[in-house]
Amino acid sequence: LGNANYLNGQNPRGWYYPQVGGSDYYWYDTLFTDKEFTLAYWDRFWFLRRSLLSTRNMMAMIDRHDAELDGSRGTPNAVTRNFQEWNTLGRYLWPNADGFASRRTHQAEVNWMKNWLTTRLAWMETQSRGSNGNAKPPVFNSYGGEVQSGFDLAMGEPNNWAGAKIYYTLDGSDPRLGKSPSIALIEENAPCEVLVPSATNGGSNLTIGEWTNVTPPPNPTSWISGNQGVGYEKSSSNLYDDYFNLDIESQMASKNGSCYIRIPFTISSQAELDSLESLTLKMRYDDSFVAFINGAEVAKDSNAPSDLAWDSIAEGSHDDDEAIEYVPYSISGGGNLLRVGENILAIQGLNRGRGSNDALWSCLLSASRGGGDAVSANALVYSSAINLDKSVDVRARSFDGFKWSPLSQAGFVVSAVPASVENLVISEIHYRPASPSSGETSVGFDSRGDFEFIELLNIDPDQAINLEGISFVDGIDFAGFDNSLPLRARILGPGERVLLVGNQAGFELRYGSANIAGEYDGSLKNEGEQIVLLDAGGFSIRDFTYGVEFPWPEAAGDGSGFSLVLNDAVSNPDHSQPTSWRASVDFNGTPGGDDSILFTGVATADEDGDGFNAFLEYALGSDDGSSSSLPSLSLDREASDGLDDFFTMS
């Protein structure tokens, strides 16, 4: 923090990394050659600069700590005792910054640090960059917090760019479209056709253009069809067995060191083609390969020969353990090779020799979507102050048609009331999800607990509620409802829900995206347990123990995949009563949603004339509009330990 007299450390202006030479930070400059990284870097800087690292906040933080050191605890105080023990004020102690001789009091040192930080952060603002050169984000008249309904949010453009407009959103999304995640053009088990070329099947006479292009090769009946990967395994290790579907041992082993693979893929429209930018090919291979798209060579391994023939072999080996791992290859200009309709990725697989005991070729082809500098469809153009009548998560950037500024962001809580026992319920608990599938296990989610969740619901029909400060303190632990969360995760409008999960990656794999506040500590016990949710003042919102045996819904606890759902949640039922709960209608529950179906007909009607009225058919899951849909009913007596006997209807 400025207290160093070497490598220009006492100067609040300038970066440190150039002072130490490129060898220590050789990667740092490279990061900033990427436009997306640069923009994300400065987006983060401005978010912190207007919150945690604001000058006012930092100076107040220093003053609080300084007041504690200068306080009345002990006589003399901590500052005096420190400098009585170590008399360093006004003396040089390596690596004290210049001017140490004039800083003869503790307060002088504090002031030095505060001045250095203030100057440093102001200088960093001058270095701020956008997508193309120096830029600052839009200026707001307020950077979030609680405001009254009717507050006017004003914005200003600080860069004086000709023709620039401020684009903003109110839903927390970026007004700049940005690069979309890559899309798969060819997946792991994609259909393919294979030929091990020989004089007999006509493969030895094929030119590269004849078998690598979209046009079918002249010997189509000689090719075998299936799904990739392609290969064979003769060794006792069986290492490659899980990585290929098309076994070509009888065609290739001891006969040829090359095979031809054709994998078709489709671009559905010109709009889709125009949206594609860079291509990435990922290859598993033993021992080498050369890849073509629509007849043009696009990638090759270093072991591939420079001149390809129908019976070429690899000029080196690719270790078996490495061969089963995908190796990425960026295809420069690959998007220009694609066309609307069918395309062909062709691969010449090369083995080290005809006598090899194994072979493997498998690929993935993906494309990044462009539009990094396009305006999001959700963005609005700022023209005058925005009147806020509900809580919003504001994001804004300046854009002049060529370059984007960094992001300004602020969350405004408009007239929200604190969460309480009157407006917040625990609407769903999934304490014993179904066992992981083989696909889930294969990517590391091997426990039911990876898919647990608990859901909160705002039952106030008119008022948004503020969850800041609430906490789970028993059953699970979570105290993360604070202003670091996205607004949608801490301010719930009427009828809105938010989730806490055991493992967010596992949750999203099984259930998809949802409004998630975070991951809780602990787990939901399969045998039932006490759940305690406190408000911001430490008072109970919910304190109950869920059960797993009758009269609690047993289907929610038997591991079959159904969750525990609060009945008629908007009526704010007693969470401790088993009758307030039911098993979910849907397998895996409905995190973030509602599986209940309201009855909207005439209860006494019998439209299909089957003798069962509309309400009874609704209750038993049959259709009053169809006489062939008849309710099925059985009535049984079931004893419950320590309780009265129950009649059960199913």
Secondary structure as GFF3:
##gff-version 3
##sequence-region A 1 650
A	DSSP	three_ten_helix	17	20	.	.	.	ID=ss1
A	DSSP	alpha_helix	28	31	.	.	.	ID=ss2
A	DSSP	alpha_helix	35	49	.	.	.	ID=ss3
A	DSSP	alpha_helix	55	70	.	.	.	ID=ss4
A	DSSP	alpha_helix	78	85	.	.	.	ID=ss5
A	DSSP	three_ten_helix	100	102	.	.	.	ID=ss6
A	DSSP	alpha_helix	106	126	.	.	.	ID=ss7
A	DSSP	beta_strand	139	140	.	.	.	ID=ss8
A	DSSP	beta_strand	145	147	.	.	.	ID=ss9
A	DSSP	beta_strand	151	153	.	.	.	ID=ss10
A	DSSP	beta_strand	155	156	.	.	.	ID=ss11
A	DSSP	beta_strand	165	169	.	.	.	ID=ss12
A	DSSP	beta_strand	180	186	.	.	.	ID=ss13
A	DSSP	beta_strand	191	195	.	.	.	ID=ss14
A	DSSP	three_ten_helix	203	205	.	.	.	ID=ss15
A	DSSP	alpha_helix	208	212	.	.	.	ID=ss16
A	DSSP	three_ten_helix	220	222	.	.	.	ID=ss17
A	DSSP	beta_strand	224	227	.	.	.	ID=ss18
A	DSSP	beta_strand	230	233	.	.	.	ID=ss19
A	DSSP	three_ten_helix	241	243	.	.	.	ID=ss20
A	DSSP	beta_strand	246	247	.	.	.	ID=ss21
A	DSSP	alpha_helix	249	252	.	.	.	ID=ss22
A	DSSP	beta_strand	258	267	.	.	.	ID=ss23
A	DSSP	alpha_helix	270	275	.	.	.	ID=ss24
A	DSSP	beta_strand	276	286	.	.	.	ID=ss25
A	DSSP	beta_strand	288	293	.	.	.	ID=ss26
A	DSSP	beta_strand	296	300	.	.	.	ID=ss27
A	DSSP	alpha_helix	320	323	.	.	.	ID=ss28
A	DSSP	beta_strand	327	331	.	.	.	ID=ss29
A	DSSP	three_ten_helix	334	337	.	.	.	ID=ss30
A	DSSP	beta_strand	341	350	.	.	.	ID=ss31
A	DSSP	beta_strand	358	369	.	.	.	ID=ss32
A	DSSP	beta_strand	380	381	.	.	.	ID=ss33
A	DSSP	beta_strand	386	388	.	.	.	ID=ss34
A	DSSP	beta_strand	392	399	.	.	.	ID=ss35
A	DSSP	beta_strand	408	414	.	.	.	ID=ss36
A	DSSP	beta_strand	417	418	.	.	.	ID=ss37
A	DSSP	beta_strand	424	430	.	.	.	ID=ss38
A	DSSP	alpha_helix	438	442	.	.	.	ID=ss39
A	DSSP	three_ten_helix	448	451	.	.	.	ID=ss40
A	DSSP	beta_strand	453	458	.	.	.	ID=ss41
A	DSSP	beta_strand	465	466	.	.	.	ID=ss42
A	DSSP	beta_strand	471	474	.	.	.	ID=ss43
A	DSSP	alpha_helix	487	490	.	.	.	ID=ss44
A	DSSP	beta_strand	491	492	.	.	.	ID=ss45
A	DSSP	beta_strand	497	501	.	.	.	ID=ss46
A	DSSP	alpha_helix	504	511	.	.	.	ID=ss47
A	DSSP	beta_strand	516	519	.	.	.	ID=ss48
A	DSSP	beta_strand	530	534	.	.	.	ID=ss49
A	DSSP	beta_strand	540	545	.	.	.	ID=ss50
A	DSSP	three_ten_helix	554	556	.	.	.	ID=ss51
A	DSSP	beta_strand	564	566	.	.	.	ID=ss52
A	DSSP	three_ten_helix	569	571	.	.	.	ID=ss53
A	DSSP	three_ten_helix	578	580	.	.	.	ID=ss54
A	DSSP	beta_strand	581	583	.	.	.	ID=ss55
A	DSSP	alpha_helix	614	620	.	.	.	ID=ss56
A	DSSP	beta_strand	635	638	.	.	.	ID=ss57
A	DSSP	beta_strand	646	649	.	.	.	ID=ss58
###
